[in-house]
C-alpha cells in the first residue's frame, strides 16, 4: 500500500503542473495532504474575488511560487456608483507582501481597488525588472506620478491596462508617463488607457511606441484626434485591436485615414455616419466591433453590420433597434457575444426604430445559434421571446436582461413562464441577471428561477417576487449559486437571512433595497463562523442627471455579507457599519 501511495504521489507531481483550471486544482488539493502541498508548490495563478476574504500573509504561506495574481476590491455595484468611494479595497497591504515575498510574480491585476502612487512606486522598485503585466482595472486613488514610476522601471512590461480607472492627471506635466513608456520599452504588446481622463498625451509618443515595439497588438486610448494618429497607424503594422480616438474635424478630411490591415477588433468613439467609410475596408475581417460611443443611428448600424459577416463580438447601445438586430441575425452567424447598453438620451440618437424589444430578441435567437453571452436593455418583452431564447440559444452561458421603464405598459407580464423556459432550455448558463419592474416576476416565477438554475454560479435579481415566500422557495434551489446580488426587492431581513442559510453554496450576498428592521437584529439568523456582515445605511448622494445637472437622490440601505478566512476587516469607513452577532444578541 505504501509503495502504491508513493507511485501515485510521484505520478501526480508530474501531472499537477498541467492542471490549469482553478476548480480542478481546488478539487485535487482536497484529496490528501501531499496533493495539497503539490498544488501549493505548482500553482501559478490565483484569483481572489474579494480582497477581504483572506489576507496577504495567508496567500504567501500557501502559494509562494505564484506568477500571476488577480485581486478584486469593491463590490460590483461600485461600477454603477452605488458604493461609497471610501468603502475600502486598498491594495497597500497586498503590494507590501508582493514586494517582500512573491519573487516569481510577473502579472498583477487589481480590479475596483484603491491604489496609491506609493503603491506603484513600491511595485516599480521591488518588481520592476520582473513585472510583465500590470492591470489597474476600474481602480482609483493614483495619479500620473505613479505611472511614471511604472513606465520608467518596468522595462519588460508587455501589458499596461488602465481602462476605466480614475487617474489624477498632474497639471504640471504633459504625458510624461507615456513618454517614459515610449523611450524605455521595446516589448510592449498591450497599451490600454481607454475610458480614462488621460488627455495630456503627445501623439508623437504613441508613434514612438509603435516604432519601438514591433509586437504591439492592442492599443486602446482616450480622446485623441484620429487625424493626429496617421503616423501611429502607419508604424503599428502588427496592430490587431484599436479602440478610442475622436473625430473633431470636417468629415471629408478623414478620407486619408488608413487603419492597419491586421485590425480585427475595433472600437470607434464619436464616429458618425460620414466617418464610417474608414471602417469599410476592414469590415469583412472584423471579429469584434465596439459601437458603444459611436454616433450612429439605427440605419447606420444596419449599414455597417451587414458588412461584417465574421463578427463574433458586438457592443452597442439600444439605438441599434429591432431592425438592427434583424440585420445582425441575418448577417453575423458566428456571433458569440452581444452587449446592448442603454443609450444616453442627451445624444439625441433615438429614432422610431431605436428600441429593442421581443421582436429583435426573437430574430437574434433564431439567427445567431452560436451566441454564448447576451446582455441587453429592452423596452418591451414577452414570454414568447424568452422561450425562443431557451429553444435556440443552447450555447448561452451568460444571460442578462434589464427591462427599461420608458414604456408605461409592457406587452406580457409577468414573465414567469418565459423565464422558466429560458432556464430549462439554456443548460450551460453560469451567470444570470434579470432586472425587471414590480409585477415582472411573481413568487411562482421566482421559485422557477431557483428550481431551474442548477448550474448558475452568479445571479443578479432586480424587482422580482411578491413576498418573502417567493424568496424562500427560490432559496430551496440554486445548488451551485455562489454570488447573489439583489436590488429593489420586497423581502424582509428575516427572509434574506433564512434564504442565505438555505443556499448551501453561497459565498457572497449584496442587497440594496429591502424591508429593514430598526436594529438589524433579524439578520442574526444568517450569523455563522467566518461569515462577515456589513451594512451601508440609507444615504443621500449627489449625482449628475441626463441633462447634466446635479441632483440629490436617495440610496436605500445595503447589506453585504461574505465568507472570510481573515475575520472582520479593520478599515471600515464611517459609511459602513459592521454587524457583530454578539452585539445584536445584546441589543
N, C-alpha and C positions, 0 to 999 in steps of 0.2 A: 504493500500500500504506500509506504514511504517513497519507494522508487517511482511509483506511478505519479505521486504528487510532484516529485522533483522534475520528472519529464514534462508534466503539464505546465508547471511554472516556467520551465525553460522554453517551452513552445510559446507560451503566452508572452514572454519577454521579447520574442521575435515578431509576434503578431501585433502587440499593443501599439507600436508607432504607426501602424497603418489604419488604426481605428480613429477616424476624424470626427464623426458625429458626436456632439456633446452628450446626447441622451444615451447613445450606445456606451459611451465612456462611463457615464454615471451608473449604468446597469452593471457593467463589468466590475467596477470598483467595489460593488457591494458583495461580490461573490466570496471573497476571503481577504485576509489581511495582506497577503503577498500581492494580490492583484490591485488592491488599494494603493500599495506602495509603488507598483509599476506604473499605475495611472499617474500618480503624483510626479514621478520622475520623467515621464514622457509626454505629458500633456503640454501642448504648445499654445493653445488659445483658451481663454476664459471670457465669458460674458456675464457680467453682474447686472441684473435687470433693475436693481435699486441699490444705490451705494450704501444705504443704511442696513442692509440685510446681513452684512458681515463687516469685517474690519481689515485694514491693510495688513495687520500682523497675522491674522488667520490665513489670508491669501498667501503671504510669504512662507508661513510654516508648511503649507501643503504643496504649493506649486512654485518651487524656486526656479525652475528652468523655463518659465513662460517666455514665449517670443511675441505674443500678441495679447492685448487686454482691451476689452470694451466695457465701459462703465457708464451707467445711466444714473442721472440725478433726479431732477424734479419730476413729478407725475406728468403723464402725457397731456393732461389738461392744461399745463403751463403753455402749450403751443397755442391755446385759444385765450390766453390772458385770464384764466380762471384761478390761477395760483399766485399768491403774493410773491413779488420778485425776491423778497428776502427769505423765502421759505427754507432754503438750505440747499444742499447739494454741492458742497465745497470740495474741490479737487486737492486742496493743500495737503491733507494727511496722506493721501494716496501718492501724490508726487514725491513727498518726502521719503516714503517707503520705497518707491520705484528707484529713486536716486541712490538709495543706500543699498538695496538688496537685489534688485532684478537686473542682473548684469547681462542677461541674454535677450532682454526685451528690445524688439525692433519696431513694433507697431502699437500705437496708442489711439484709442477712440473714446473721447469724452462726449456725452450727449446730454443736453439740457443741464449743464453744470455751471457753477460759478468758478471761473478761472481768473487768477490774478497775474499781473505782469511778473511778479516774483516767482510764481509757479513756472512760468515759461522760461524765465531766466535760469532757474534751478535745473529744469529739464535740459536746456541747451548746454549748461555747464557740465552736467553729470552724464547725460546720454547722447550728447551731440554727435559724437563720432559713429554711434551705432544706430541711431533712430532713422528709420526709413519711411515711416508713415505716421503722420500726425493729423488726426481728425478732431476738430473742435466744432461739434455739430449742434447748432442751436444753443451755443454757450454764451455767457455774458461775463462782464467784470474785468475784461482786459483791454489793452489799447495796442496801437501800432508799435509802441515801445517794446512790448513783449514779443511781437512778431519779428522785430529787428534782431533780437537775441536768437530766435529760432533760425531765421534766414542766414545769419552770419555764422552760426556754429554748426548747424546740421547740414553738412555739405553732401551727405549721402542720401538726402531726403528725396524719396520717389513720389510721395503723395503729401500735399498740403491742402487740407479740406477745411473751409471756414463757413460753409453755406448756412445762411440764416442766423449767423451769430451776431450779437450786438457788440460791435467793436468801437471803441472810442478812437477817433482819428485825431491825432495831435495837430493843432493848427500851425505849429512852427516847423512842420516837415511836409514834404511833398512826395509821398510814396517811397520813403527811404527803405521800408521793409521790402518792397518789391524790387527796388534797385539792388539791395543786398542779395536777394534771391537770384536775380539775373546775373550778377557778377560772380557769385560763389558756387553756383550749382550747374552741373552738366549732365545730371542723370534724372532730372525731374520728368515724371510721366503724367501726373495729375495735379493741376492747379485749379482750385475752386474757391472763389470768394463771391459766389452768386447770392443775390438777395441779402447783401450787406450794404452798409453805408460807406464803404471804402470807395470814395470818389476821387481822392487826391492821388491819382496814379499817372505815370507817364507812359503813353503808348509805345515809346521807344524801348522801355524796359520789357514790355510784352514781346516786342520784336526781338530783343536780345535773348530772351528766354527761348524763343522759337529757334534762333540760330544756334544757341549753345547746347540745347537739349534735343538731340535727334530722336529720342524715344518719347517725346511729348505727344500723348494721345488724347488727353482730356483737358479742356480749358473751359471753365465757367466763370464769367466775370460779372461785375456790377455794371451800372450805366457807363458806357463808353461809346462815343460816336463810331459807328461802323466804318465810315469813310477814313477814320484815323487808323484802322486796323488792316489796311491793304498790304502793308509790308509784313505784318504778322502773318496774315493768311498765306502770303507768298512763300514764307520760310517754314511754316508749320506743315511740312509735307506729310508727316505721319499722323496728323490730327484726325481722330475718328469721332470725337464729340466736342461740340461747341454750344455754349448757351450764354445768353446775355447780350450786351450791346444795346444800342439805341439808334433810332432814325430821326434825326433832328433837322435835316436839310431838305431841300427840294427833291421830290421823288425821282425826277429824271437823272439826278446825279448818281443814283445807286446802280445804274446800268454798268458801271465799271467794276462793281464788286464781284469777285470770283472766289467762292468758298473752296477750300481744299477738297480734292476729289475723293479722299478716303472717308469723308464725313458720312456717318450713317446714323448718328444720334444728334439731333438738332433741337435747340430751343431758341426762339427769336422773340425778343421783348420789344414792345411798342412798334411792331411791324404792321403796317396797314396794307390794304388791297394793292396799292400802287407799287409797294416794295416786294410783293410776293414773288415776282418773276425770278429773283435771285435764288429762290429755293428750287425752282422747277428743274434745273439741270441735275440735281441730286435726288429728286423726289423718288424715283424708282428704286433707289438703293437704300432709302431711309428705313431704319428699323424702329427708331424712337423719334417722336415729334412732341415737343412741349409748346403748346399754344396758350398757356395759362395767362400770359401777359401780352399776347398779341392783340392788335386792334382789328379783329376780323369779325364780320357778321356771319349769319347762318350761310348765306350764299358763298361767301369766301371760303368757309370751312368745306363746303361741298366741292368747290373747285379744286382746292388743294388736296383733300383726302383722296379723291379718285385718281390722283396721280401717284399715290403711294401704295402700290399693291403688296409690298413686302413689310408693311408696318406691323410691328409686334407690340409697341407701347405707344399710347396716345394719352396726353394730359391736356385738358382744355377746360373751358367754362360752359355753363349750360346754354350759352348762346348758340352752341352747335345745333341745338334743337332736335326734334324728332326727325326732321328731314336730313340733317347731317348724320344722324345715327343710321338711317336707312342707307345712305350712301356708304357709310363705313361698313355696314353689314354686307353690302354687295361687293365692295372693292377690296377689303382687307381681311381675307380669310385666315391669315396667320396671326391675327391679333390675340395677344395673351393678357395684356394689362390695359385697362381703361379707367381713367380717373377724370371725373367731371365735377368741378368745383362750382360753387355758387358765384355768379357774375356780380361784379360791383356795379350797383345801379348808376353811379356817377359817370361811368364810362359812356353811357348813352348808347350802348351797342345792342340793346334788346330790340327785336322786331317781332312781328306777329308769329314768326316761326321759332323764335329763340327761347323755347321752353322744352324741357324733357318730360315725357310722360310715359304711360304704359305703351303707347304706340311705338316709340323708339326702342324701349326695352324689349318688346316682343320681336321686333326686327333684328335687334342685336343678338338675342338668344338663338334665333334660327340661323343667322348668317355667320356668326363667329363661334364656331364649335370648340375652338382651342382656348377659349377665354379661361384664365386662371384667377384673375383679380378684377373686381368691379367695385368701384366706389363712385356713387352718383347722388347728386341732389336732384330731386324730381319735384315737379309742380303738381302732378296728379299721378295716381297709381290705382291699379286694380288687382284683385286676387288672381285673375287670369294671367296677368303679366308675370307675377311671381311663379305661378305654376309653369309657365313657359320656360322660365329660367331653370326650374327644377327638372324639367323634362329634357332640355337640350344642353345645358351647361354642366356636363358631367365632370369637367376638369377643374371647376371652380373650387379654390381653396380659401379665398378671402372675399367676402361679400359685405359691402357697407352701403346702406341706403338711408338718406335723410329726406324726409318729406317737408318741403318748404311751406311756409304759412301765407304765401302770396295769394292763394285761391281760397275763397270763403267756403266753397263746397268741394269735397273730394268725391270722385265718382263712386267709389266702392269701399266703404269702411263698415265694420272692422276688417282687418287683413288676416284673420285667424287661419282660414283655410289655405290662403296663398302662402303664408309663412310655413305652415305645416308641409305643403307640397314642395316648397323650395328646399327645406331642410331634409326631407326624406329623399329627394332626388339628388342632392349635391353631397354625396357621401364623403368627399375629400375635404370638406370645409374644416378649416382650423381656426379661422378668425371670422367673427360675425358681428356686425353692427346694425342696429335698427333704431332710428331716431324718428319718431312719429309725432303725433299730436294727441291730446286727450280723445279717447274713443277709437284710436287706431288699432289697438290690440286689447282684447278683453282678457279676463283671468283665464279663460279657456285657452285662448291663443298663447298666453304666457306659459301655460302648462305644456303646450305643444313644443315651445322652444326648449324647455327642459327635457322633454321626452325624446326629441329627435336630434339633439345636439351631442351625439355620442362622442365625437372626436374634436369638438371645438375647445380650444385652449384659452382664447381671449374673446371677450364679449363686451360690447357697449350697448346699453339699452336706454332709450330716452322716451319719456311719456308713454309708457306701456303699462298694461294692467289696470285693474279697477280697485283692488283691495289687497290687504295682507294675504288673503287666502291664495291669490294668484301667485304671489312671490313664493309662498311656502310650497305650492305644487311645483313650481319651476325648480326649486332647490332640491327636489327629490330626484331630479335627473342630472344632466351635465356632469357625467363621471370624470371627464378629462379637464374640466374648466379650472384654470389656474389664476386667471386675472379677470375680474369683473368690475366694470365701470357703469354707473347709472346716474342719470340726470332727470330732474323734473318728475319724479315718481311720487306716488301717494302713500308709500309704505312707512310704517312706524319703526322706531328704533328697535322695538322688541322683535318685530318680524325680520328686520335686517340681521339681527344677532342670531336668531334661530336659523335663518337661511344660511348664514356663514357656517354654522356647525354642521348643517346637512350637506353642504358642498365639500365633499371629502378631499378633493384635490386642490382646493382654493388656497392660494398663497398671498393674494393681493386683492384689496377691495377699495374702490373710491366711489363715493356717493356725494352728489350735490343736489340739494332739494329733496327733503323728506319730512316726515312728521316727527319733529324733535320733542324731547322731554326737557323740563327745566334744568335738570341736573345731569342728564346723560346716563342716569342710573340704569335704564333699560338696556344699555349696551353691555352691561356686566355679563349678560348671558353668553357673549362671544369671548369672554376672557379665558385665556389658557396660556400655558408656558410658551415663551418665545413669540408671542403674538402682540405686536405693538399697535396701540390705538391712538390716533391723533385727531383733534377737532380743530377746524378753522371756523370760528363763529361768523354769523352774518356780518357783512361789511358793505360800505358804500364806496364805489370805485368810479373814478372819472375816466371816461373813455371818449373816443372820437367817433361821432356817428357818421352815417353815409354822406352827410352834407359837409363833413369836415369840421363840425362844431363840437366843442367839448360838452358832454352831458354826464350827469351822475346817475349811475344805475345801482340797483340793489343786488348784491351777490348773496344767495342763500348760503346756509351753513354747509360745510363739507365734513365728511368722515373719511379718514384714510386709515386703513388697517393692513398690516403686512407681517409676514413671518420674518424674524431676525435672530440670527445667532449672536448678534452683538448686544442685544438688550435695547432698552430705550436710548434714543440718541440724546446728546447733551447740548446741541447747538440750536435749540428752539428759539425762533424769534418771538416777539410779542404777539404776532398774528396767529401763532399756533399753540394750542393747548394740549399737552399730553394727558391722556386719561389713564390714571393709575387705578387698577382694580381695587386695591386696598382702600384708596381714598373714597371710591364710590361706595364701598361697603359701609364705611364710617359716616358717609354723608347723611 
